């Protein structure tokens, strides 16, 4: 399949320092919808033979130069070929209209990354796994339920984007009338966008930070709006998704048949994260009436917030040794 030509940044523009233990390069691949995706590839220096591999993406609204790249580089230091990719319609990846999301296409993005790794001459095609962070944690589980080639899956500080779009944070908007009004507003915005000839952006993380902002908003601000994690291509750091960009998540649930995933799944979350209920519930659904519950794990990190699992936070809480052991058993 023909790849679209993308404009890729060649200088190091990540939010984390470059490792001298791995080789870094830019790569591209095409998904099932013909969209060319951009990725950073990390390969252990002096690697020999075909190695196990991991595709990484997330958080939802972030770019590969932020925490997915940190995960990918760190796992490459531990002996894996890795790629961190930008989802369709975002970052350096292709796809028009920009700043749209889709439960189908974004699940396919993970599957296309698996295609790429399985066909790479540096990779053992029988040992390919994936890591999804935040909203991409839910999409990683969704991909694992669909793609039998994925040998191991990690969902870190996971969001279920269908659930939060349809029901609001903490299911506080789980009401038929509220959902109707939300859908009516989005559908009205569709017409406004067509009249105006451009898509209205929803806004990224709020800035300046209100004095009465809830803890989870402060947590996001501390990552996306400060030197810790800001990136000029990140939707969350800047103008956000299109207002209509995530509409299809409302009516298209993910995580169906997660209790039929046969290969190992590890969910990691901080107990101080506002989002921890997503992982707890996803894990419960995954093992309920499942013949494959023995290789599923929910790993809770005491004292960790949602964004601590983006970059480790001040206490470096991301359990990379545990991840290396988990994927090493693929």
C-alpha positions in Angstrom: 0.0 0.0 0.0 1.3 3.4 -0.9 2.3 5.7 1.9 1.5 9.3 2.0 4.4 11.6 2.3 4.6 13.1 5.8 6.7 16.0 7.1 8.7 14.5 10.0 10.7 16.4 12.5 14.3 15.1 12.4 15.7 16.9 15.5 15.2 15.5 19.0 12.1 17.4 20.3 10.9 15.0 23.0 9.9 15.9 26.6 12.5 13.4 27.8 16.2 13.1 27.4 17.7 10.9 24.6 19.2 7.6 25.8 22.7 6.6 24.7 21.6 2.9 25.0 19.3 2.8 22.0 19.3 3.8 18.4 16.4 6.1 17.4 14.9 6.6 13.9 11.6 7.8 12.3 9.4 5.3 10.6 6.0 5.3 8.9 3.4 2.6 8.2 -0.2 2.5 6.7 -3.3 1.4 8.5 -6.3 -0.4 7.0 -7.9 2.9 6.0 -4.9 4.0 4.0 -3.8 6.6 6.7 0.0 6.9 7.0 1.1 6.8 10.6 4.3 8.3 11.9 6.3 6.7 14.7 9.6 6.9 16.5 11.5 3.6 16.5 13.8 2.6 19.3 16.3 -0.3 19.0 18.8 -1.5 21.6 22.3 -0.7 20.5 24.3 -3.6 19.1 21.1 -5.7 19.0 21.5 -9.0 17.3 18.9 -11.3 15.9 15.2 -10.8 16.0 14.0 -9.3 19.2 10.6 -9.1 21.0 8.8 -5.9 20.1 6.2 -3.4 21.6 4.0 -0.7 20.0 3.1 2.2 22.3 0.6 5.0 22.1 -1.2 7.5 24.3 -2.4 9.3 26.2 -5.6 10.4 24.5 -4.7 13.8 23.0 -0.9 13.4 23.5 1.8 12.9 20.9 4.7 10.4 20.7 7.2 13.0 21.8 5.6 12.8 25.3 5.1 9.8 27.5 4.5 7.1 24.9 8.0 7.9 23.6 9.4 7.7 27.2 7.8 4.2 27.6 9.1 3.1 24.2 12.7 4.3 24.8 12.8 2.9 28.3 11.6 -0.5 27.1 14.1 -0.5 24.3 16.8 0.0 26.9 15.6 -3.3 28.4 16.0 -5.2 25.2 12.9 -4.6 23.1 12.4 -3.1 19.6 9.8 -0.5 20.2 7.7 2.1 18.4 5.8 5.1 19.8 3.3 6.3 17.2 0.9 9.2 16.7 -2.7 8.1 16.2 -4.5 8.9 13.0 -5.4 12.6 12.5 -3.0 13.8 15.2 0.7 14.7 15.6 2.9 13.9 12.6 0.6 11.2 11.4 -1.7 11.6 8.4 -5.5 11.7 8.1 -7.9 14.4 7.3 -9.9 16.1 9.0 -7.3 16.8 11.7 -8.0 16.3 15.4 -10.7 13.7 15.0 -11.0 10.4 17.0 -12.7 7.1 16.2 -13.0 3.9 18.3 -12.7 1.9 15.1 -9.9 3.7 13.4 -7.8 4.2 16.6 -8.1 0.5 17.4 -7.0 -0.2 13.9 -4.0 2.1 14.5 -2.7 -0.4 17.1 -3.3 -3.3 14.8 -1.4 -1.5 12.0 1.5 -1.0 14.4 1.4 -4.7 15.0 1.5 -5.3 11.2 4.5 -3.1 10.9 6.5 -4.8 13.7 5.7 -8.3 12.6 7.1 -7.5 9.1 10.2 -5.7 10.5 13.4 -7.7 10.0 14.6 -6.7 13.5 11.5 -8.3 15.2 10.5 -11.8 16.3 7.0 -11.8 14.8 5.8 -14.3 17.4 6.7 -11.9 20.2 4.8 -8.6 19.7 3.0 -6.7 22.4 1.4 -3.3 22.9 1.2 -0.6 25.6 -1.6 1.9 25.8 -1.5 4.8 28.1 -4.6 6.7 29.4 -7.4 6.6 26.7 -5.1 4.4 24.7 -5.1 1.9 27.5 -8.7 1.2 26.8 -8.0 1.1 23.0 -5.1 -1.3 23.6 -7.5 -3.7 25.4 -10.0 -3.3 22.6 -7.3 -4.2 20.1 -6.2 -7.2 22.2 -9.8 -8.5 22.1 -9.8 -8.3 18.3 -6.2 -9.0 17.3 -5.1 -12.6 18.2 -1.5 -11.8 17.2 -1.0 -9.5 20.2 0.9 -11.7 22.6 0.8 -9.3 25.7 -1.0 -6.1 26.5 -0.4 -3.4 29.1 -2.9 -0.7 29.9 -1.4 2.1 32.0 -3.5 4.6 33.9 -6.4 3.6 31.7 -9.4 5.5 30.5 -12.4 3.9 28.8 -13.1 6.7 26.3 -16.6 5.4 25.3 -17.7 5.3 28.9 -16.4 8.8 29.8 -17.8 10.4 26.6 -21.2 8.8 27.2 -21.5 9.0 31.0 -19.1 11.8 32.0 -16.4 11.6 34.7 -17.3 9.2 37.5 -20.5 8.3 35.5 -22.0 11.6 36.9 -23.7 12.4 33.5 -25.2 8.9 33.1 -28.7 10.2 32.3 -30.8 9.9 29.2 -31.7 13.6 29.2 -28.2 14.8 29.7 -26.9 12.5 26.9 -29.6 13.8 24.6 -28.7 17.4 25.3 -25.0 16.6 24.8 -25.7 14.9 21.4 -28.0 17.8 20.4 -25.2 20.3 21.1 -22.6 18.3 19.1 -25.0 17.9 16.2 -25.7 21.7 16.2 -21.9 22.2 16.2 -21.6 20.1 13.1 -23.8 22.6 11.1 -21.9 25.6 12.6 -18.6 24.0 11.4 -19.9 23.5 7.9 -21.2 27.1 7.8 -17.9 28.5 9.1 -15.7 26.3 6.9 -13.7 25.1 9.8 -14.0 22.8 12.8 -14.2 24.5 16.3 -11.7 23.2 18.7 -12.8 22.1 22.2 -9.8 23.5 24.0 -7.1 21.4 25.7 -6.2 21.4 29.4 -7.6 24.6 30.9 -5.1 27.5 31.2 -4.9 29.5 33.3 -5.8 27.1 36.0 -8.9 28.2 38.0 -8.4 28.4 41.8 -11.3 26.0 42.4 -10.1 23.5 39.8 -10.6 19.9 40.9 -7.6 17.7 41.7 -7.6 15.8 38.4 -7.6 19.0 36.4 -4.6 20.2 38.4 -3.0 16.9 37.8 -3.4 17.3 34.0 -2.2 21.0 34.1 1.0 20.0 36.0 1.8 17.7 33.1 0.5 19.2 29.9 0.9 22.9 30.6 4.3 23.0 32.3 7.8 22.2 31.1 7.3 18.7 32.5 5.2 17.6 29.6 4.2 20.5 27.3 4.6 19.8 23.5 3.6 22.1 20.7 1.9 19.3 18.7 0.0 17.9 21.7 -3.8 18.5 21.6 -4.0 18.4 25.4 -1.2 21.0 25.7 -2.9 23.3 23.2 -6.3 23.7 21.6 -7.7 20.2 22.1 -9.9 17.9 19.9 -12.5 19.3 17.6 -15.8 19.8 19.5 -17.3 17.1 17.3 -14.1 15.0 17.3 -15.1 12.3 19.8 -18.8 12.1 19.0 -18.8 8.4 17.9 -17.4 7.2 21.2 -20.8 8.1 22.8 -22.6 5.4 20.9 -19.8 2.9 20.1 -18.6 1.0 23.3 -15.2 -0.5 23.4 -13.9 -3.4 25.6 -16.5 -5.8 24.2 -15.5 -9.5 24.7 -12.5 -8.5 26.8 -13.1 -11.6 28.9 -12.3 -13.6 25.8 -8.7 -12.2 25.5 -6.5 -15.3 25.8 -3.1 -13.7 26.0 -1.8 -11.9 29.1 -3.1 -8.4 30.1 -1.6 -6.2 32.8 -3.5 -3.1 34.0 -1.5 -0.6 36.0 -3.0 2.3 37.9 -2.3 4.6 40.8 -4.6 4.5 43.8 -4.7 8.3 43.9 -5.7 8.6 40.3 -9.1 10.0 39.6 -9.3 7.4 36.8 -8.6 4.3 38.8 -12.2 3.1 38.6 -11.7 2.6 34.8 -9.0 -0.1 35.4 -10.8 -1.7 38.4 -13.9 -2.1 36.4 -12.2 -3.2 33.2 -10.3 -5.8 35.1 -13.5 -7.1 36.8 -15.1 -7.3 33.4 -12.1 -9.0 31.9 -12.0 -11.9 34.4 -15.8 -12.3 34.8 -16.9 -15.7 33.5 -13.5 -16.0 31.7 -11.6 -19.1 31.0 -8.5 -17.0 30.7 -8.5 -15.1 34.0 -5.2 -16.6 35.3 -3.0 -14.4 33.1 -4.7 -11.1 33.8 -3.5 -8.7 36.6 -4.5 -5.4 38.1 -1.5 -3.8 39.6 -2.2 -0.8 41.9 0.6 1.6 42.8 0.1 3.2 46.2 0.2 7.0 46.3 0.4 7.4 42.5 -1.8 9.9 40.6 -3.0 9.6 37.0 -0.1 11.6 35.4 2.5 9.9 37.7 2.2 7.0 35.2 2.8 9.4 32.3 6.4 10.2 33.2 7.0 8.6 36.6 6.3 11.7 38.6 8.7 12.8 41.3 8.9 9.3 42.8 9.6 7.5 39.4 6.6 5.2 39.9 6.4 3.6 36.5 7.2 -0.1 37.1 9.5 -0.6 34.1 11.2 -3.7 35.6 7.7 -5.3 36.0 6.9 -4.4 32.4 10.1 -5.9 31.1 9.4 -9.1 33.0 5.8 -9.2 31.7 6.8 -8.7 28.1 9.8 -10.9 28.4 7.5 -13.8 28.9 5.8 -13.3 25.6 
